[in-house]
Amino acid sequence: MEPSPSRSVFRWRRAFVVLLLLGATLGAALDGIHTHFGATRYANPLVLRMAWWVPLLFGGAFCIGLLRPVLDLRLRGEPSSRPTLAQTVLGMALFVLAYFLTVVPLPWPLVSALLAAIFLFGWWRCDGSRVGLMIALGAAIGGPLFELFLILNGAFLHLHVAYLHLPGWLPFLYLCAAVGLTTLARFLVAA
């Protein structure tokens, strides 16, 4: 039996609110790992070494996870399949682990390799689709470009850079984020 349109709209709205709030809280806390362990610094920190706009930025960024169920509807003409709770928890746990690995005192190529392995494992266990892979690759390009925009406008800076004011591991962190957030979004939206 197909769910009613009102139930579907409710699930989409609930998913948006959950991702927005999770980004504003968990996302800002993960960003705090970077500021408190010396990976980043904000130009005008307000509280806990973070700028006032960080929860808003991460809230919006987490909502990008909804791109996966949207693309499933547009490209395949059907809703996303719902991942299991275990897959959803695994995807988010790997994302959090990836964040912690970015402040471990290891050379950035090694950190990048670890993050790439986490991404591949997470994508294989939680998604495995071409759409998910394309979203992750888009995040690995778009996320660092947006951070570069913020850096060039004086909002914050990375303290250990490899190229273009950015750390070498940054695209790989975005790959891991894409798996966790798109899996969570699919879990929240799917019937």
C-alpha positions in Angstrom: 0.0 0.0 0.0 1.4 3.4 -1.0 1.7 6.0 1.8 -0.6 9.0 1.6 0.9 12.2 0.2 0.4 13.9 3.6 2.5 11.2 5.3 5.2 11.6 2.6 5.3 15.4 3.0 5.5 14.9 6.8 8.5 12.5 6.4 10.3 15.0 4.1 9.7 17.9 6.6 10.7 15.8 9.5 13.9 14.8 7.7 14.7 18.4 6.9 14.2 19.5 10.6 16.2 16.5 12.0 19.1 17.1 9.6 19.0 20.9 10.2 19.1 20.4 14.0 21.7 17.6 13.9 23.9 19.8 11.7 23.5 22.8 14.1 24.5 20.6 17.1 26.5 17.5 16.1 28.0 19.3 13.1 29.1 22.3 15.2 30.5 19.9 17.8 32.5 18.1 15.2 33.7 21.4 13.9 34.8 22.1 17.5 37.2 19.1 17.2 39.0 21.2 14.6 39.1 24.4 16.5 40.0 22.9 19.9 42.7 20.6 18.5 44.4 23.3 16.4 43.2 22.4 12.9 41.1 25.6 12.2 40.6 29.1 13.6 37.7 31.5 13.1 38.3 35.2 12.5 35.7 36.3 15.0 34.9 33.5 17.5 31.9 34.1 19.7 31.7 31.1 22.0 33.7 27.9 22.3 36.1 29.2 19.6 33.4 29.2 17.0 31.8 31.9 15.0 28.1 32.7 15.5 27.2 31.4 12.1 28.8 27.9 12.4 25.6 26.2 13.6 23.7 27.7 10.7 26.3 26.7 8.2 26.4 23.1 9.5 22.6 22.9 9.7 22.4 23.8 6.1 25.2 21.5 5.1 23.7 18.5 6.8 20.4 19.1 4.9 22.4 18.5 1.6 22.0 14.8 2.5 18.4 15.2 1.2 19.9 15.4 -2.3 20.1 11.6 -2.4 16.4 10.9 -1.9 15.6 13.8 -4.3 17.8 12.4 -7.0 16.4 8.9 -6.5 12.9 10.4 -7.2 14.1 12.5 -10.2 16.4 10.0 -11.8 14.8 6.7 -11.0 11.3 7.8 -10.6 10.9 6.0 -7.3 11.7 6.8 -3.7 15.0 5.8 -2.1 15.1 2.4 -0.5 15.3 2.6 3.2 18.7 1.7 4.7 18.6 -0.4 7.9 19.1 1.3 11.2 22.5 -0.5 11.4 23.5 1.0 8.1 22.4 4.4 9.2 24.3 4.3 12.5 27.4 2.9 10.7 27.4 5.7 8.1 27.1 8.4 10.8 29.7 6.6 13.1 32.2 6.4 10.2 31.6 10.1 9.5 32.3 11.0 13.2 35.4 8.7 13.2 36.7 10.5 10.1 36.4 13.8 11.8 38.5 12.6 14.8 41.1 11.2 12.4 41.6 14.6 10.9 43.2 15.9 14.1 45.4 12.8 14.8 49.1 13.9 14.5 49.8 11.9 11.3 51.0 13.1 7.9 48.1 14.3 5.8 48.6 11.7 3.0 48.2 8.9 5.6 45.1 10.6 7.1 43.8 11.0 3.5 44.3 7.2 2.9 42.6 6.3 6.1 39.6 8.6 5.2 39.5 7.1 1.7 39.3 3.6 3.2 36.6 4.7 5.6 34.7 6.2 2.7 35.0 3.1 0.5 33.9 0.8 3.3 31.0 3.1 4.3 29.8 3.5 0.7 30.0 -0.2 0.1 28.1 -1.1 3.4 25.6 1.8 3.5 24.9 2.7 -0.1 26.8 1.1 -3.0 24.9 3.1 -5.7 26.2 5.3 -8.5 24.0 8.1 -7.3 25.6 8.0 -3.9 29.0 7.9 -5.4 28.3 10.9 -7.6 27.0 12.9 -4.6 30.1 12.0 -2.6 32.4 13.1 -5.4 30.4 16.3 -5.8 30.8 16.9 -2.1 34.5 16.2 -2.3 34.8 19.0 -4.8 32.1 21.4 -3.8 32.8 21.3 0.0 36.5 22.4 -0.3 35.6 25.0 -2.9 33.0 26.5 -0.5 35.6 26.4 2.4 38.1 28.2 0.1 35.5 30.9 -0.6 35.1 31.3 3.2 38.8 31.4 3.7 39.4 34.0 0.9 36.7 36.1 2.5 38.4 36.0 5.9 35.9 33.9 7.8 38.3 31.3 9.1 41.5 29.4 8.2 43.0 26.0 8.3 46.2 25.9 10.2 47.9 23.0 8.4 47.5 23.4 4.7 48.7 21.3 1.8 47.4 23.4 -1.2 45.1 26.4 -1.9 44.8 27.2 1.9 43.3 23.8 2.4 44.4 20.6 4.2 45.1 17.6 1.9 42.6 15.4 3.7 39.6 17.8 3.4 38.1 16.2 0.2 38.2 12.8 1.8 36.4 14.1 4.9 33.6 15.3 2.6 33.4 11.9 1.0 32.8 10.4 4.4 30.3 13.1 5.3 28.3 12.4 2.1 27.9 8.7 3.0 26.8 9.4 6.5 24.4 12.2 5.7 22.8 10.7 2.6 22.2 7.4 4.4 20.6 9.2 7.3 18.4 11.3 4.9 17.3 8.1 3.1 16.5 6.5 6.4 14.4 9.5 7.5 12.5 10.0 4.2 11.8 6.5 3.0 8.6 4.8 4.0 
